[in-house]
């Protein structure tokens, strides 16, 4: 049977890219260290989930339209 873990989920964004990270941690100490590192990067919004090994499916929809040129 899979052991319990903590999953830290956070997002980092810039003008060029947006990165979503889901990172597993086995204990409170390593999770706390990761959160401290996020705070030094000024990432203050994150989610912590406690559970067993998980699988994920990513669904992404992007609608692009042609930009109008200004004269």
C-alpha positions as CSV (number, residue, x, y, z in Angstrom):
1,X,0.0,0.0,0.0
2,X,1.3,3.5,-0.9
3,X,2.4,5.7,2.0
4,X,0.9,9.1,2.7
5,X,2.7,12.1,1.2
6,X,2.2,15.9,1.0
7,X,1.8,17.5,-2.4
8,X,2.7,21.1,-2.7
9,X,1.1,22.9,-5.7
10,X,2.0,26.4,-6.8
11,X,2.2,28.6,-9.8
12,X,4.9,30.9,-11.1
13,X,4.2,33.4,-13.9
14,X,6.1,35.9,-15.9
15,X,5.4,37.9,-19.1
16,X,6.9,35.0,-21.1
17,X,5.6,31.8,-19.3
18,X,3.4,30.3,-16.7
19,X,4.7,27.3,-14.7
20,X,2.4,25.1,-12.6
21,X,4.4,22.8,-10.2
22,X,3.1,19.8,-8.2
23,X,5.8,18.4,-6.0
24,X,5.6,15.5,-3.5
25,X,7.2,15.5,-0.1
26,X,7.4,12.6,2.4
27,X,7.6,14.6,5.7
28,X,6.7,17.9,7.4
29,X,10.4,19.0,7.5
30,X,11.0,18.8,3.7
31,X,7.6,20.4,3.0
32,X,8.4,23.3,5.4
33,X,11.8,23.9,3.7
34,X,10.1,24.0,0.3
35,X,7.6,26.5,1.5
36,X,10.4,28.7,2.9
37,X,12.0,28.6,-0.5
38,X,8.8,29.7,-2.1
39,X,8.6,32.6,0.3
40,X,12.1,33.8,-0.8
41,X,10.8,33.7,-4.4
42,X,7.8,35.8,-3.2
43,X,5.3,33.0,-4.1
44,X,2.7,33.3,-1.4
45,X,-0.2,31.4,-2.9
46,X,0.1,27.6,-2.8
47,X,-2.0,24.5,-2.0
48,X,-1.0,21.5,0.2
49,X,-2.8,18.2,-0.3
50,X,-2.1,15.2,1.9
51,X,-2.7,11.8,0.3
52,X,-1.4,8.7,-1.4
53,X,0.3,8.5,-4.8
54,X,-1.9,10.3,-7.4
55,X,-2.2,10.4,-11.1
56,X,-3.1,13.5,-13.0
57,X,-4.7,14.4,-16.3
58,X,-4.0,17.8,-17.8
59,X,-6.7,19.4,-19.9
60,X,-5.9,22.7,-21.6
61,X,-7.9,24.9,-23.9
62,X,-6.4,28.0,-25.5
63,X,-8.3,30.2,-27.9
64,X,-6.1,32.4,-30.2
65,X,-7.5,35.3,-32.3
66,X,-5.6,37.5,-34.7
67,X,-4.5,40.8,-33.1
68,X,-5.7,43.9,-34.9
69,X,-2.9,46.2,-36.1
70,X,-3.0,49.8,-35.0
71,X,-2.1,52.5,-37.5
